[in-house]
Amino acid sequence: MTGDVGSLPTGTPELSTVDIAGGRTAGGTSRRVLRLGTRESALAVAQSRWVARRLAALGQPVELVLSTTPGDLSTLPVDQLGGTGVFVSALRERLLAGEVDLVVHSCKDLPTAPAPGLLLAAVPEREDPRDVLVRRADGPPDTWPPAGARVGTGSPRRGAQLLAHDPRLRIVPLRGNVDTRLRRLVAGELDAVVLARAGLARLGRLAEPGLAASPLPPSVVLPAAAQGALAVECRADDHSLAAVLGRLDHPASRAAVEAERSLLAALDAGCTAPVAAHAEVDGDALRLTGLVAAGDGGLVLRDTETGPAVEAEAIGRRLARALLAAGARPLITETRAAVDPSAAPTGKAGLA
């Protein structure tokens, strides 16, 4: 990232059509320009451009079509935004209406329940899924904040795990895009913020001048399910496009995401519960670690399940059963009730 952190850039970057070699096939026939729907945040645009460049490298021209979602318009904490799919529903509606040909999401924003009429055509190779602790470079030299430090995060999952690791911290609710969050840090309102490493990497902001970003090991903060992964969707009946998008799919990343999302679906955790999942694929083997915590970090349940990568979804379900047997359901229900006292388990999948 270029520029001084005291005057961080704002707004959405200028958009342009991605068109390699005029979008013509070897036979000289023009190929249709695919309309790629994306949220208008800087991160969403960066992620969509990443996908567009890879499609362009395959000779497929792409243009970006921006949409604003309810989640982008709200300043409420994530746990109060009002339900599954708050960041993806508007994009999916445009896709189903034929206004765009494909959409790109952060995979962790996708509801775990299948979307009728849509196909998850590709999960490209995943970025590093870890969270990072971002501090001012002129602060204390220790990589961990001192007692009483104000740590900003809008994620119940992050907050619970940070408190479990160090109950001396003060967790401050935090919403907004990366610029907004880093501004509050630079202004001295916060001593540290926790962000997804993948987002900073895609924005080119891991080496922000004046700031220091330290990766949080999964033993301290286990990532959100599907964090760092992208989801590329198209209409289920658009078979020719699905075949093109399938060339972007990364089997190991898809298996990891399937295991993590299967765990969430079986837990029926929703977007308000401090639930985490992290799968690692080594050859044909998959290792899935899952976590459910009390909102205050006072109790953390953690377990691991392994098996063949081709059984990713079954591994997720087995791990969910183990966590539920260990007492996860009351933690999930209590956290949901703390946000909405009328809430109760629905039997439906929640946010990834």
The 8 nearest C-alpha neighbors of each residue, nearest first, counted from 0:
[[1, 204, 203, 207, 2, 206, 202, 205],
 [2, 0, 3, 207, 208, 204, 203, 4],
 [1, 3, 4, 0, 7, 6, 208, 8],
 [2, 4, 5, 6, 7, 208, 1, 209],
 [5, 3, 7, 6, 208, 2, 209, 185],
 [4, 6, 3, 7, 185, 182, 186, 2],
 [7, 5, 4, 3, 8, 2, 182, 9],
 [6, 8, 4, 5, 178, 3, 9, 2],
 [9, 7, 6, 10, 178, 2, 4, 3],
 [10, 8, 7, 178, 11, 41, 12, 179],
 [11, 9, 12, 8, 41, 40, 39, 13],
 [10, 12, 41, 40, 39, 13, 9, 44],
 [13, 11, 14, 10, 41, 44, 9, 45],
 [14, 12, 11, 15, 10, 44, 41, 16],
 [15, 13, 12, 16, 63, 11, 44, 62],
 [14, 16, 17, 13, 62, 63, 18, 61],
 [17, 15, 62, 61, 18, 63, 14, 60],
 [16, 18, 61, 60, 62, 15, 55, 51],
 [17, 19, 60, 21, 22, 16, 55, 61],
 [18, 20, 21, 55, 22, 58, 60, 17],
 [21, 19, 22, 23, 18, 58, 60, 55],
 [22, 20, 19, 23, 18, 60, 29, 58],
 [21, 23, 60, 20, 30, 19, 18, 59],
 [24, 22, 29, 27, 28, 21, 30, 20],
 [23, 25, 27, 26, 28, 29, 22, 30],
 [26, 24, 27, 23, 28, 58, 29, 22],
 [25, 27, 24, 28, 23, 29, 30, 22],
 [26, 28, 24, 23, 25, 29, 30, 22],
 [29, 27, 23, 24, 26, 30, 25, 22],
 [30, 28, 23, 22, 27, 24, 31, 21],
 [29, 31, 22, 23, 28, 32, 24, 59],
 [32, 30, 33, 29, 60, 22, 59, 61],
 [33, 31, 60, 61, 30, 34, 62, 59],
 [32, 34, 61, 100, 31, 35, 62, 60],
 [33, 35, 99, 100, 62, 63, 61, 64],
 [34, 36, 63, 101, 102, 64, 99, 62],
 [37, 35, 102, 64, 99, 65, 63, 101],
 [38, 36, 65, 102, 66, 103, 64, 39],
 [37, 39, 66, 43, 65, 67, 40, 44],
 [38, 40, 65, 66, 44, 67, 37, 43],
 [41, 39, 43, 42, 38, 11, 44, 176],
 [42, 40, 44, 11, 43, 45, 39, 12],
 [41, 43, 45, 44, 40, 46, 202, 198],
 [44, 42, 46, 40, 45, 38, 41, 47],
 [43, 45, 47, 41, 42, 46, 48, 39],
 [46, 44, 42, 48, 43, 47, 41, 49],
 [47, 45, 49, 43, 44, 48, 42, 50],
 [46, 48, 44, 50, 49, 45, 103, 51],
 [47, 49, 51, 45, 50, 46, 52, 44],
 [48, 50, 46, 47, 52, 51, 45, 53],
 [51, 49, 47, 53, 48, 52, 54, 46],
 [52, 50, 48, 54, 53, 49, 61, 55],
 [53, 51, 55, 49, 54, 50, 48, 56],
 [54, 52, 56, 50, 55, 51, 49, 57],
 [53, 55, 51, 57, 59, 56, 52, 50],
 [54, 56, 59, 58, 52, 57, 60, 53],
 [57, 55, 53, 54, 58, 52, 19, 59],
 [56, 58, 54, 55, 59, 53, 19, 243],
 [59, 57, 55, 56, 22, 19, 60, 54],
 [58, 60, 55, 54, 57, 22, 61, 30],
 [61, 59, 18, 32, 22, 55, 17, 19],
 [62, 60, 33, 17, 32, 51, 16, 34],
 [61, 63, 16, 34, 17, 35, 33, 64],
 [62, 64, 35, 34, 36, 65, 16, 61],
 [65, 63, 36, 35, 37, 34, 62, 66],
 [64, 66, 37, 39, 38, 36, 63, 67],
 [67, 65, 38, 39, 37, 68, 90, 64],
 [66, 68, 38, 39, 71, 69, 65, 89],
 [67, 69, 71, 70, 89, 86, 66, 72],
 [70, 68, 72, 71, 85, 73, 86, 67],
 [69, 71, 86, 85, 68, 73, 72, 80],
 [70, 72, 68, 69, 73, 67, 86, 40],
 [73, 71, 69, 70, 68, 74, 67, 75],
 [74, 72, 70, 75, 71, 69, 80, 76],
 [73, 75, 174, 76, 72, 175, 71, 70],
 [74, 76, 73, 80, 79, 77, 174, 78],
 [77, 75, 78, 79, 153, 174, 80, 74],
 [76, 78, 80, 79, 153, 75, 154, 174],
 [77, 79, 271, 76, 80, 270, 338, 155],
 [80, 78, 77, 76, 81, 75, 338, 271],
 [81, 79, 77, 78, 75, 82, 76, 70],
 [82, 80, 79, 83, 85, 78, 77, 70],
 [83, 81, 85, 80, 84, 270, 349, 269],
 [82, 84, 350, 85, 349, 110, 270, 81],
 [83, 85, 87, 86, 88, 110, 109, 82],
 [84, 86, 70, 83, 87, 69, 88, 82],
 [87, 85, 70, 84, 68, 88, 108, 69],
 [88, 86, 84, 90, 89, 85, 91, 109],
 [87, 89, 91, 90, 84, 85, 92, 86],
 [90, 88, 92, 91, 68, 87, 93, 66],
 [91, 89, 93, 92, 87, 88, 94, 36],
 [90, 92, 94, 88, 93, 89, 95, 87],
 [91, 93, 89, 95, 94, 90, 96, 88],
 [94, 92, 96, 98, 90, 91, 95, 99],
 [93, 95, 91, 99, 97, 96, 92, 98],
 [96, 94, 92, 97, 93, 91, 234, 116],
 [97, 95, 93, 94, 98, 92, 99, 91],
 [96, 98, 94, 95, 99, 93, 100, 234],
 [97, 99, 93, 96, 94, 100, 95, 34],
 [100, 98, 34, 94, 97, 36, 101, 35],
 [101, 99, 34, 33, 35, 94, 233, 97],
 [102, 100, 233, 35, 232, 99, 36, 94],
 [101, 103, 36, 232, 35, 231, 37, 233],
 [102, 104, 231, 230, 47, 37, 232, 36],
 [105, 103, 230, 106, 229, 231, 102, 108],
 [104, 106, 229, 107, 108, 230, 228, 103],
 [105, 107, 229, 230, 108, 228, 109, 104],
 [106, 108, 351, 225, 226, 105, 109, 224],
 [109, 107, 106, 351, 105, 350, 86, 110],
 [110, 108, 106, 107, 351, 350, 84, 111],
 [111, 109, 350, 112, 84, 349, 351, 83],
 [110, 112, 348, 264, 260, 349, 351, 109],
 [111, 113, 110, 348, 114, 264, 347, 349],
 [114, 112, 115, 111, 110, 117, 118, 119],
 [113, 115, 117, 116, 112, 118, 110, 91],
 [116, 114, 117, 113, 118, 235, 234, 112],
 [115, 117, 235, 234, 114, 118, 95, 236],
 [118, 116, 234, 235, 115, 114, 233, 232],
 [117, 119, 235, 120, 232, 233, 234, 116],
 [120, 118, 232, 121, 231, 230, 117, 233],
 [119, 121, 118, 232, 241, 245, 231, 244],
 [122, 120, 248, 231, 245, 119, 123, 247],
 [121, 123, 248, 230, 253, 229, 249, 231],
 [124, 122, 248, 249, 247, 121, 125, 229],
 [125, 123, 249, 252, 122, 126, 248, 228],
 [124, 126, 228, 227, 252, 123, 127, 229],
 [125, 127, 227, 197, 128, 228, 124, 196],
 [126, 128, 129, 197, 227, 125, 196, 226],
 [129, 127, 227, 226, 126, 197, 222, 196],
 [130, 128, 222, 127, 196, 195, 215, 214],
 [129, 131, 195, 196, 215, 194, 214, 222],
 [130, 132, 214, 213, 215, 194, 196, 193],
 [131, 133, 193, 213, 212, 192, 214, 191],
 [132, 134, 212, 192, 191, 211, 193, 131],
 [135, 133, 191, 211, 210, 136, 190, 212],
 [136, 134, 210, 137, 138, 211, 209, 185],
 [135, 137, 210, 209, 211, 138, 134, 139],
 [138, 136, 135, 139, 209, 210, 140, 134],
 [137, 139, 135, 136, 140, 134, 190, 141],
 [138, 140, 141, 137, 142, 144, 136, 145],
 [141, 139, 138, 142, 137, 136, 143, 144],
 [142, 140, 143, 139, 144, 145, 138, 134],
 [141, 143, 140, 144, 213, 139, 134, 132],
 [142, 144, 141, 145, 132, 140, 139, 213],
 [145, 143, 148, 142, 146, 141, 190, 191],
 [146, 144, 148, 147, 143, 168, 167, 141],
 [147, 145, 167, 148, 168, 144, 165, 169],
 [146, 148, 168, 167, 169, 145, 149, 144],
 [147, 149, 168, 146, 145, 190, 144, 169],
 [150, 148, 169, 190, 189, 170, 171, 147],
 [151, 149, 191, 170, 192, 171, 190, 169],
 [150, 152, 192, 171, 173, 172, 170, 191],
 [151, 153, 173, 172, 154, 193, 192, 171],
 [152, 154, 173, 172, 174, 76, 77, 155],
 [153, 155, 156, 157, 152, 158, 77, 78],
 [156, 154, 158, 273, 157, 159, 272, 294],
 [273, 157, 155, 154, 159, 158, 274, 160],
 [158, 156, 154, 160, 155, 159, 161, 220],
 [157, 159, 155, 161, 160, 156, 154, 162],
 [158, 160, 296, 294, 162, 295, 156, 161],
 [159, 161, 163, 157, 162, 158, 220, 296],
 [160, 162, 164, 158, 163, 159, 165, 157],
 [163, 161, 166, 165, 296, 159, 164, 160],
 [162, 164, 296, 160, 161, 165, 166, 159],
 [163, 165, 161, 162, 160, 219, 166, 296],
 [164, 166, 162, 167, 163, 161, 168, 146],
 [167, 165, 162, 168, 163, 164, 161, 296],
 [168, 166, 146, 165, 147, 169, 162, 148],
 [169, 167, 147, 148, 166, 146, 165, 170],
 [170, 168, 149, 147, 148, 150, 171, 167],
 [169, 171, 150, 151, 149, 168, 158, 172],
 [170, 172, 151, 150, 173, 149, 169, 152],
 [173, 171, 153, 152, 151, 170, 76, 174],
 [172, 174, 153, 152, 151, 171, 76, 175],
 [175, 173, 153, 76, 74, 172, 176, 75],
 [176, 174, 179, 180, 177, 74, 173, 178],
 [175, 177, 179, 178, 180, 174, 40, 41],
 [176, 178, 180, 179, 181, 175, 199, 194],
 [179, 177, 181, 176, 180, 182, 7, 9],
 [180, 178, 182, 176, 177, 175, 181, 183],
 [181, 179, 177, 183, 182, 178, 175, 176],
 [180, 182, 184, 178, 183, 179, 177, 185],
 [183, 181, 185, 179, 184, 180, 186, 178],
 [182, 184, 186, 188, 181, 180, 185, 189],
 [183, 185, 189, 181, 182, 187, 186, 188],
 [184, 186, 182, 187, 183, 181, 135, 5],
 [187, 185, 183, 184, 188, 182, 189, 5],
 [186, 188, 189, 184, 185, 183, 190, 182],
 [189, 187, 183, 186, 184, 190, 185, 149],
 [190, 188, 184, 149, 187, 191, 150, 183],
 [189, 191, 149, 148, 150, 184, 134, 187],
 [192, 190, 134, 150, 133, 189, 151, 184],
 [193, 191, 151, 133, 150, 132, 152, 194],
 [192, 194, 132, 131, 152, 133, 151, 130],
 [195, 193, 131, 130, 196, 192, 132, 133],
 [196, 194, 130, 197, 198, 131, 129, 199],
 [195, 197, 130, 199, 198, 131, 129, 200],
 [198, 196, 200, 227, 195, 199, 126, 127],
 [197, 199, 201, 200, 196, 195, 202, 42],
 [198, 200, 204, 202, 196, 205, 197, 201],
 [199, 201, 203, 197, 202, 198, 205, 204],
 [202, 200, 198, 203, 199, 197, 45, 46],
 [201, 203, 199, 200, 204, 198, 42, 45],
 [204, 202, 200, 0, 201, 199, 205, 206],
 [203, 205, 0, 199, 207, 206, 202, 200],
 [204, 206, 199, 200, 207, 203, 212, 196],
 [207, 205, 204, 208, 0, 211, 210, 212],
 [206, 208, 204, 210, 205, 0, 209, 4],
 [209, 207, 210, 206, 4, 3, 2, 1],
 [208, 210, 136, 135, 207, 4, 211, 137],
 [211, 209, 135, 136, 207, 208, 134, 212],
 [210, 212, 136, 134, 133, 135, 213, 209],
 [213, 211, 133, 132, 131, 134, 214, 210],
 [212, 214, 132, 131, 215, 133, 211, 142],
 [215, 213, 131, 130, 216, 132, 129, 212],
 [216, 214, 131, 130, 220, 219, 213, 129],
 [215, 217, 218, 219, 214, 220, 129, 221],
 [218, 216, 221, 220, 219, 215, 222, 129],
 [217, 219, 216, 220, 221, 215, 164, 160],
 [218, 220, 217, 216, 215, 221, 164, 160],
 [221, 219, 217, 160, 218, 215, 222, 216],
 [220, 222, 217, 275, 218, 219, 276, 277],
 [223, 221, 129, 275, 276, 277, 220, 128],
 [222, 224, 275, 226, 276, 225, 221, 107],
 [223, 225, 276, 259, 226, 351, 275, 107],
 [226, 224, 107, 256, 228, 106, 223, 227],
 [227, 225, 128, 223, 107, 228, 224, 222],
 [226, 228, 128, 126, 197, 125, 127, 225],
 [229, 227, 125, 106, 226, 225, 126, 105],
 [230, 228, 106, 105, 122, 104, 123, 231],
 [229, 231, 106, 104, 122, 103, 105, 121],
 [232, 230, 103, 121, 120, 102, 119, 122],
 [233, 231, 119, 102, 120, 118, 101, 230],
 [234, 232, 101, 118, 117, 100, 235, 120],
 [233, 235, 117, 237, 236, 118, 116, 95],
 [234, 236, 117, 118, 116, 237, 233, 238],
 [235, 237, 234, 238, 116, 117, 233, 118],
 [238, 236, 234, 235, 240, 239, 241, 233],
 [239, 237, 241, 240, 236, 242, 235, 234],
 [238, 240, 242, 241, 237, 243, 236, 244],
 [241, 239, 243, 242, 238, 237, 244, 233],
 [240, 242, 238, 244, 243, 239, 120, 245],
 [241, 243, 245, 239, 240, 244, 238, 246],
 [244, 242, 240, 245, 241, 246, 239, 247],
 [245, 243, 241, 246, 242, 247, 120, 121],
 [244, 246, 242, 248, 247, 243, 121, 120],
 [245, 247, 244, 248, 243, 242, 121, 249],
 [248, 246, 245, 123, 244, 121, 249, 122],
 [247, 249, 121, 123, 122, 245, 246, 250],
 [248, 250, 123, 124, 252, 251, 122, 253],
 [251, 249, 253, 252, 254, 248, 122, 124],
 [252, 250, 254, 253, 249, 280, 255, 124],
 [253, 251, 255, 249, 254, 250, 125, 124],
 [252, 254, 250, 256, 251, 255, 122, 257],
 [255, 253, 257, 251, 256, 252, 311, 250],
 [256, 254, 278, 252, 258, 253, 257, 251],
 [255, 257, 225, 253, 259, 258, 254, 260],
 [258, 256, 254, 260, 255, 259, 312, 261],
 [259, 257, 311, 315, 312, 261, 255, 256],
 [258, 260, 256, 224, 262, 261, 276, 257],
 [261, 259, 263, 257, 262, 258, 256, 111],
 [260, 262, 315, 264, 258, 312, 263, 259],
 [261, 263, 315, 259, 265, 260, 319, 316],
 [264, 262, 260, 266, 261, 265, 267, 268],
 [263, 265, 348, 261, 267, 266, 262, 111],
 [266, 264, 262, 263, 267, 316, 319, 261],
 [265, 267, 263, 268, 264, 319, 262, 323],
 [268, 266, 348, 264, 265, 269, 349, 263],
 [267, 269, 266, 272, 349, 331, 263, 270],
 [349, 270, 268, 350, 271, 267, 272, 348],
 [269, 271, 350, 272, 349, 78, 268, 83],
 [272, 270, 78, 269, 335, 155, 334, 273],
 [271, 273, 331, 334, 274, 270, 268, 269],
 [156, 274, 272, 155, 292, 291, 294, 159],
 [275, 273, 291, 290, 272, 156, 292, 276],
 [276, 274, 223, 290, 289, 222, 221, 224],
 [277, 275, 289, 224, 259, 288, 223, 222],
 [276, 278, 288, 287, 222, 224, 259, 289],
 [279, 277, 287, 255, 286, 288, 259, 280],
 [278, 280, 286, 285, 255, 287, 281, 277],
 [281, 279, 285, 284, 251, 282, 286, 255],
 [282, 280, 284, 283, 285, 279, 286, 251],
 [281, 283, 284, 280, 285, 308, 251, 307],
 [282, 284, 308, 307, 281, 285, 280, 309],
 [285, 283, 307, 308, 281, 282, 280, 306],
 [284, 286, 280, 308, 306, 305, 279, 307],
 [285, 287, 305, 279, 278, 304, 280, 288],
 [288, 286, 278, 304, 303, 277, 305, 279],
 [289, 287, 303, 277, 276, 302, 278, 304],
 [290, 288, 276, 302, 275, 301, 303, 277],
 [289, 291, 301, 275, 300, 274, 276, 292],
 [290, 292, 274, 300, 273, 299, 327, 275],
 [293, 291, 299, 273, 298, 300, 296, 294],
 [292, 294, 296, 298, 330, 295, 297, 299],
 [295, 293, 159, 296, 292, 334, 273, 155],
 [294, 296, 159, 297, 293, 162, 163, 158],
 [297, 295, 163, 159, 162, 293, 298, 294],
 [296, 298, 295, 293, 163, 299, 294, 292],
 [299, 297, 293, 296, 292, 300, 163, 295],
 [298, 300, 292, 291, 301, 293, 296, 297],
 [301, 299, 291, 290, 292, 298, 302, 322],
 [300, 302, 290, 289, 299, 291, 303, 288],
 [301, 303, 289, 288, 290, 322, 300, 304],
 [304, 302, 288, 287, 289, 318, 305, 286],
 [303, 305, 287, 318, 286, 314, 288, 302],
 [306, 304, 286, 285, 287, 314, 303, 307],
 [305, 307, 285, 284, 308, 314, 286, 310],
 [308, 306, 284, 309, 310, 285, 283, 311],
 [309, 307, 285, 284, 311, 310, 283, 254],
 [308, 310, 307, 311, 254, 283, 312, 284],
 [309, 311, 308, 313, 307, 312, 314, 306],
 [312, 310, 258, 314, 308, 313, 309, 254],
 [311, 313, 258, 315, 261, 314, 257, 310],
 [314, 312, 316, 315, 310, 311, 317, 258],
 [315, 313, 317, 311, 312, 316, 310, 318],
 [316, 314, 262, 258, 261, 312, 318, 313],
 [315, 317, 319, 313, 262, 318, 314, 265],
 [318, 316, 314, 320, 319, 315, 313, 321],
 [317, 319, 321, 315, 320, 316, 304, 314],
 [320, 318, 316, 322, 262, 317, 321, 266],
 [319, 321, 323, 317, 318, 322, 324, 316],
 [320, 322, 318, 324, 319, 323, 325, 317],
 [323, 321, 325, 319, 324, 320, 327, 318],
 [322, 324, 327, 320, 326, 325, 321, 328],
 [323, 325, 321, 322, 326, 320, 327, 319],
 [324, 326, 322, 323, 327, 321, 300, 320],
 [327, 325, 323, 324, 328, 329, 322, 330],
 [326, 328, 323, 330, 322, 329, 325, 291],
 [327, 329, 331, 330, 326, 323, 332, 266],
 [330, 328, 332, 331, 327, 333, 326, 334],
 [331, 329, 333, 327, 328, 293, 332, 334],
 [330, 332, 328, 334, 329, 272, 333, 268],
 [333, 331, 329, 335, 334, 330, 328, 336],
 [334, 332, 336, 330, 335, 331, 329, 337],
 [335, 333, 337, 331, 336, 332, 272, 330],
 [334, 336, 332, 337, 338, 333, 271, 339],
 [337, 335, 340, 339, 333, 338, 334, 342],
 [336, 338, 334, 335, 339, 340, 333, 332],
 [337, 339, 336, 335, 340, 334, 79, 78],
 [338, 340, 336, 342, 341, 337, 335, 79],
 [341, 339, 336, 342, 337, 338, 335, 343],
 [342, 340, 339, 343, 336, 335, 338, 337],
 [343, 341, 339, 340, 336, 335, 344, 332],
 [342, 344, 345, 341, 332, 336, 335, 340],
 [345, 343, 346, 332, 342, 267, 347, 268],
 [346, 344, 347, 343, 267, 348, 342, 349],
 [345, 347, 344, 267, 348, 265, 264, 266],
 [348, 346, 345, 267, 349, 112, 264, 344],
 [347, 349, 264, 267, 111, 112, 269, 110],
 [269, 350, 348, 110, 83, 268, 270, 267],
 [351, 349, 110, 270, 269, 83, 109, 108],
 [350, 107, 108, 109, 224, 110, 111, 260]]
